[in-house]
Structure formats: structure tokens, C-alpha cells
């Protein structure tokens, strides 16, 4: 067991705070701190890469879906679609006479 007399510059426990003696030398402790901070930054960047890959995959899926929808709409726009599809689109656009608003009086 080391005694306070063995450590140079340390006479008693009260003077330990004033002499700033450590178990790890200052240069080594700053190196450990730098290693720790670099490891944390590396972990953060690795997580960011994973998140970006997920986002990129989602964007590619959306792009493929949009391209498919655009191709279908181009086919409809150029009139290359079959007859029943065009009829269904025109039926939706026409307002029907049967579906008018019902009117009823409100008595207060």
C-alpha cells in the first residue's frame, strides 16, 4: 500500500487537492478523453449512415411507385387504355341527378 510520503510533493491528505496528484498522468488522461470522444463520434456517424441508408431505400421505393403511376397516367392520357377504364373515369366525372341534397326544415 502506498503511503502519502511516497508520492513526491504530497505531505498529507489536505495538500493532495492543492498539489493535483492523479493516478493517471495528465497527458495520458487527455489521450483517453480524446479516444473516448472519437469513439462516441464514430458511433454517432455509424448510426447516421444506417439511418441514411434506410431513408435512401424509402426514397427509392417512392420513386419506383411514382414512376409506375406516371406510366399508367401516360397510358390513359394517350388513349391507349381499354374502353371500360375510360368509361369508368368519365362516369365518375359526371354529376348524377339522383344524388341531390335533401332539404328538410329545422324548427327551433
Buried (B, 14 or more C-beta within 10 A) or exposed (E): EEEEEEEEEBEEEEEBEEEEEEEEEEEEEEEEEEEEEEEEEEEEEEEEEEEEEEEEEEEEEEEEEEEEEEEEEEEEEEEEEEEEEEEEEEEEEEEEEEEEEEEEEEEE
